[in-house]
Amino acid sequence: MKMKLLIGVLALWTSAVLAVVPDIPTVDGPITGPGPMHPGIRQGPEGTNFADFDYVADEYFVSGTAGPTGATYKVRMMVWRPAKPEKFSGVVVYEPTHQGGNALICQFARYGIYQRGHICITVSSQSVVLTSTTVNPANPRGIGLYLYNPERYGTLPNAPGNPLLHVNNNQANEVLAEIAWLIKSNHPTSPLYQDYHVKGLVMGGTSASSGFVRSYMGAAHNSAFRATNGGPIVDGFLVTATLGSAPVEMTDVPTIQVPTQFE
């Protein structure tokens, strides 16, 4: 058992040595229109929503190049932050957007997150986030971004009639790495720069978005992308309702898995 653990640690160390620092993408925003913004988090009981804790929500479009061919991408990023920077804990809860357009970890855990002064960020790293029609289509907060507001999100590639891709799914891990590094490194172009100094970043996901996180853990965190000092960009992982039999990857940072009663 000790030998297997040692081999696993050595494999992670070797992969980290070969990893590269992600590029810094371009950030546009806050986006103010046209039309309404997909809220990204469904409204909850009174006293549990971001406005109840003096939080503000901003939307950004982030673009760059990523993936095996270096293709361009343009994705949506949502940021929920304390209106008063002095209330910020230094911790960012970071997650790939669920296909219904929502940040489910930030939605389900919002009460504790807001009490503690954490910032929530979600990134539409998969093309289905823009085009999905399968998640509760009767509820406009449970469909993809384009159907929610074609005018606003039609500017993103991959919208109907736009020949470019919003994001290729084979770009997803690198897109998540680039934006995580933008935030974690306190880069001058980060929307949190100056007022909100980031000390730690935890990536989470549930159900379908937990699959996006597990892919990142194995294909990006362990082997492809690291900080400038060789350390991790993401400081911990939380995957819930993980579905299926695929294992949760071993990493060099704390990881919590919360399976459902049927897993």
N, C-alpha and C positions, 0 to 999 in steps of 0.2 A: 504493500500500500504506500509506504514512504517512497519507494523507488518510482512508482507511477506518478505521485505528486511531484517529485523532483523533476521527472521528465516533462511533465506538463508545465511547470514553472520555467524550465529551460527553453521549452518551445515558445512560450509567450515572450520571454526575454529576447530570443533570437529574432522573432517576428517584429518586435518593437524596434530593434536596432535597424532593420531594413525599411521601416516605415518612413513616410515623408510628412512634412508639415503641409496642411491643406492651403490652397490659395484663398485669398480674401475676395469674396464676391462684392458686387455693387448693390447698394441699398437705395431704393426710392421710396419716399413717403415722409410722414404719414399720408396714406391715400385717403382722400376726402370725398370721392365720388367717381363717376356719377351714380346716383341712387343709393339705396341702403347697403350697408356692409353686412355680409354674413356674420352673425354674432360669434360663431366659433365655440360658444358654450351656451347650453340651454338654460333658460331662466329657472331658478330654484325657489324654494320657500323664502318668504320675506326674512331678511336678516342674514341670508347666506350668500348673497350675490356680491359681485366685485364692487358695485357702487356703494353697498352698505358699509364697506371697509375703506372708503375713500380711495379706491383704485380707479385707474383709467385704462382704457383699451385702445390700442392703436394698431393699424394695419399697414403693412409694408409689402412692396414687391421686391424680390431679391433675384438678381440675375448673375450668371457667370458661365463657366464652361466646366464640364465634368463628364465622367464615364470613359469607357475604353477608347472612344474615338475623339474625345475632347469636344463633344457637341455642346451647343449653347443650351441654357435652360432659363426659365423665369418662373418663380414660384411665389406663393403667398405666405407671409409670415405674420402671425398675430402676437402681440405683446400685451400682457396684463401686468401693470406695475403700480406700486403705491404712488399716489399723487405727490406725496412728500418724500423726497429721496432719503431723508434721515430715517424713515421707517423701513428701508430695505435691509433685509438680513444678510445680503451678500450671496444668497443661494438662488439659482435659476432652475426651475423645473421645466425640462425641455422634452418635447415629444413630437413625433411625426403625426400629422393630422389623420384622424380616422376617416374612412371613405365617406362617411356622412357629413364631413366638413367640420367636425367638432374635435376639441382637445379633451379626450375623455378622462385622462388622469387629472388634468386641471379642473375638469367639471366635477368629478366625483369627490375629489379631495380638496375642493376649493375652500371650505370653511377653515380647515387647519392651515392651508397655505396662506390665506389672507390674514389669519390671526398672527402668523409668524413673520409676515412681511416678505415672503418669497415672491419672486417674479415668475410668471408663467409665459412660456413661449411655445408656439406650435408652428410647424412648417409643413406645407403641402408637398411632401417629397415624392408622392406617387401620383401618376396621372389620373387614377380613379377618383381622387379628391375633387378634381375639376368636373368630371363628366358623370359621376355616379347618379343613377336614378333608382337604385335598388333598395336604399335604406329609407323606409317609411316615406314614400313619395307623397303621401297625404299631408305630411308636415314639412313646410318649406325649410325648417331648420335641420331636417334630416336628409337632405339631398346635397348633391355636389354643388360647387360654387357657381358654375355656369348657369344651371337651372334656377338657382336662387336669384341671380341678377345677371342676365346676359350682357347688359350694357356695361356694367362695371368689370366683370370678369372675362368678357369677350376680348379684352386687351391682352389676356394671357394666351400665349401660343397653346394649341391643342383644342381651343374652342372651335365649334363648327364654323367652317369656312376659312379657318386659319391653317395654312399648310405646315406650319412649324409645330413642334411638340412643346407643350408646357413643360414636361419633363419625361424622359425615358425612364422606365423603371430600372434599367441597368445603370442609371445615374444616381439613384436614390441615396445610396450610402455615401457617395462623395458629396452630394448636395448637403446632406445632414452634417457631414464632417466640416465642410467649409463654413456653414452658418454657425455651428457649435464653436468653431475656432474664432470666428468673428466676435462672438459674444464672450467666450471664455478669456480671450486675450485682451479684452478691453481695448479693441482697436479703435482708432479715432473715427472710423466710419460706422461704428456700431451705434444703433439708436439708444443704447444705454451709456455711451461714453460720457465721461466727466461727472455726471450727477449720480450714476449708479455703478459703483465699483463691484464687479463680479469676483467672488472668491471661490465659488464652487458651482458645478453644473451636473445635475442628475437627469438622466434620460429615462423616460417611462413610456409605457403603452399598454393598452388592454385590448383583448380580442384580436381583431385584424391588425391594429397598430402595434400590438405586442410582437406580432410576426415581423413587422418592419424593424422593431428594436432588436429582436434576436438576430436578424440578418446583419444589422449594423455591428452587433457584438462580435460576430465571427469574422465577417468579411472586411470590416473597417477598423474597429477598435483594436482587435488583436493583431492585425497584420499589415494594415495599409497606412493609417494616419495617426500621427502623434504630435505633441506640442514641441516647441523649439528645444526644450531641454530633454526631450526623449520620453517625458512622462505622458500620462494619459490626458486627453482632452476632456473626456467624460469621467467624472469622479465616482459614479455609481449608477446602477441600473435597477429599475423596478418594472417587472413584467407581470401582468395579472390576466386571468382568464386566457391562458396561453394557447389553448386549443391544440389538438393533434398530439403526435408522439415525438415531434422534433425536440431534441434536448436543448436546454438553456446552456449556452456556451460558458466555459470557464474563462474568467478574465482576471486581470490584476487589480480590480477594484471591487468594492462590496456590491453584491447583487442579491436582490430579494425577488423570489418568484412566489406569486399568490395564485395557485390553481383553483379552479372551481371544484365543487363536490363531485363532478362527473369525470374529472381528469385524473 
